[in-house]
Amino acid sequence: MPNLTYASWPFRSPGALPPDEAARWWNECYHKSDVARTAAGWSHWRVILGGPGSGKSVLLAALETAELVEGRSFVVRYPPSRWPGASHALVKDGNHLAQIMAAIALRLRDYLGNLPAEVARLTAGQRTVLRWMMDDYLGRRAFERWADGLPDEAARPLQDIPSEKLYTSTTQPLEVVGQIDEAVNLIRRLGFQRVVLSVDVDSREAQSQLSALGELFSWLELMQQPGLAMMAAVPRAAAEEVDLVARARGRVNFARLDWALDQVRAVTERCLQAALNDRSVRLEQLATPDALTALGERLAAEYGEVSPQGWVWLTETLLYCGSRDSAGLPLGADSADRLWRDLCARHFPLELIAGRGVWRGPRFIAIDPQPLRFLDILWRSHEPINIDSPGMESVLGDARNPKNLMHTLARRLRQAIEPDPSRPIYLISDRGEGGYWLDNVVRSGRDGV
């Protein structure tokens, strides 16, 4: 396989690709499983359960795309970042109904802003409802600011719309039902048959949103309106922890994503063939069966199950290594350790969870308090850390030999987070006096930095 070059788009999320590459991804890489066909046949409340890297978010995106293509559903995304108490919740101190109504109002604002002629479809009463939704859930003067930006012809029917407080409670049952009915009727007037909430919960968000996840499904009885549906992707472990199936009381269809190794290999080879634009290429041309078996076992241990994401990223790592030395292909089992480090460095960046530990790709690693404080200082610093660096006094205290203690903490950290502590890829150090620093990490709002 001389002069090995490959396209990167098959190994990225389709949602992160430009439209032309996303279309190719769905056409050449997407595998429509039996679970996907079953879930596509359900029309009301449906939840996809799966482990990390199981493809539940991809399946949700496929269902969402199908709804949009049909054109009968008004799809509103309701991510956990907008749930009650979350950092980007739209309504301060609002419950799930308030956040959902705000999400619908925001989607309506954007939809009608792009298609202002559609405003003429609404009755006078529905224009009043639209103003109430925007002002009540998107903030003071939200409606007027939006209407002022519309073309004159579209803005004219909105003039002199009264600002009324149509509903005052987001908990009283009749008011909850009334608000949902108002939103659904307005959206049906625009030519849609129903509102579909799309909820994608990843494993990391689920850790901090378990209570809100359970509460969302506790609203099912009040939200059982024929014109309102939901499709969601939820980590299996989180669903079990809050007993989601029992909370649903038979009102929700659950689809469980489980993969056999041969199915995952088929998905992986679709991505491989797309990346090389060669329908004949096979994984065994990149790595020997022994190497693939050894690496597959490590992936299963990291993910806790057979994961299509893990195998796809392994394939990208094999291509990356082959692009540097294609003469060495296929790589043998003696390369497994190096390949695993390369895979972790390329696809499993560390993410700090303040006060608890780190995510290494799909796996959460709890860390003891003292090395975790050391890691926190490393995380916050843009310079290598030594014993006299700011904040280190709180970690080292009055240790008789602070340098030895720092090295001990570094060793403990590496034992916890590194795929091979003797060849670190995350906690790096200078053999001289250059100190310690981090590599291959991703910073987010969850790390407190």
C-alpha positions, 0 to 999 in steps of 0.5 A: 500500500505505497504512498498511503494518503487518506481522507479524514471526513469519514472519521468525524461526526457528520454534524461537524462536516460541511454539507457536501462531506456530510452527505457523503458520510451518510451515503458511504459510512452510515450503517442502518441497523435493525435497531435504526429501522425499528426506531424509525417506525415509531412515531411518538415518544422514542428513546435510544439507549446505548453505551459510550460510542455505541452510535446512539447520537448518530442514530438520533441525528438520522431520525432527526434528518428523516423528520426534517426531510419529511417536512411534517415535524417542527424539530426543536433541539433540547440539549441538557445544556439548556435543562433546569439548572444548567449553565446555558438554561434559557430561563433562570430557575425555570423547570422543564416546561419553561425551558422547553417553551423557551426552546420552542419560542427560540426555534419559532423566532429563527424559523419565522425570521428566515421565512417572514411571509409565514407570519401571515398564516397565523390568526390574531390570537396566535400572534398574541400567543407568539408575542407572549411566548417570546416576551415571557420565555426569551426576555423583555422586548424579545418580540419587539426586537425580533419584529423590528428586524422583519421586512415591512410586509411581514411586520405589518400584521404584528403591529399593535399585538398586545403584550398579555400574560396569558399563563402564569404557572409552569407547574399547575396541570391545566396551565401546563396542558394549555401552554403545550396546546397553544404552541402545538396549534400555532406550529400546526397553523404553519403547516406542520403536524407536530412538534418533535423535541430532540434530546441528545444526552452524552455520558459526561452530561448525564453524570451531572444531570441525572436528577433533571433526566429523571424529572424530564420523564416524570413530566410525561403524563402532562406532556402526552399531547398528540401534537408533541413528541420526543426522540432522545439518545440516552446513555444506558447506565444513566437510564438504569440509574434513574430507572427511566423505563419504570418512570415512562410507565409504558408511554415511551418506546425504548430501542437498545443499541447493542453491537456484535463484533462482526457488525462493528467491523462492517461499519469500520470497513465502510469508513476505511473504504471511504477514506481510501476511496477503495471498496476492496481494502480491508482492515487486515491490510493495515494490521494483522489479525493478532494485532486487531484482536489485541487492540479490540480487547483493549477497546472493549475494556475501555468502552465496557462493550463492543463500540463502533466509535472505538473501532472507527478511531482505531482504523483512523489511527492505523491509517495515520501510522501507515501514512508515516510508514506504509512499508511497515503495513500490516502492523503486527501485534508487537506494535499494539502498545504503540498503536494504543498510545497513538489512539489515546493521544489522537482520540481520547483527550483528557477532560478534567471534572473538577473535584472528581477526576478525568474523562479519558475518552469514554472512560471516567477515572476517579483520582485521589484528592492530593494528586487531583489537586496537583492535576488541577494546578497543571490544568490551570497553568499555561507554563510547566509546573515546578515546586515553586509554581503558584498554588503548589504550596497547597499541594506540597504543604510543609513536606520535608522534600517537596521535589520528591513529593511532586515526583511521587504525585506525578507518578501516581497521576500517571498510574491513574491516567496514562495508557502506559505510565512509562511512556506518558502522553498526557503528563509530560516532563523535562528530564532536567528541571523543566517541570511538568505540563499537560498534553492531549487535553480538552478544556470545558466548562466542567473543569471549572477553569 
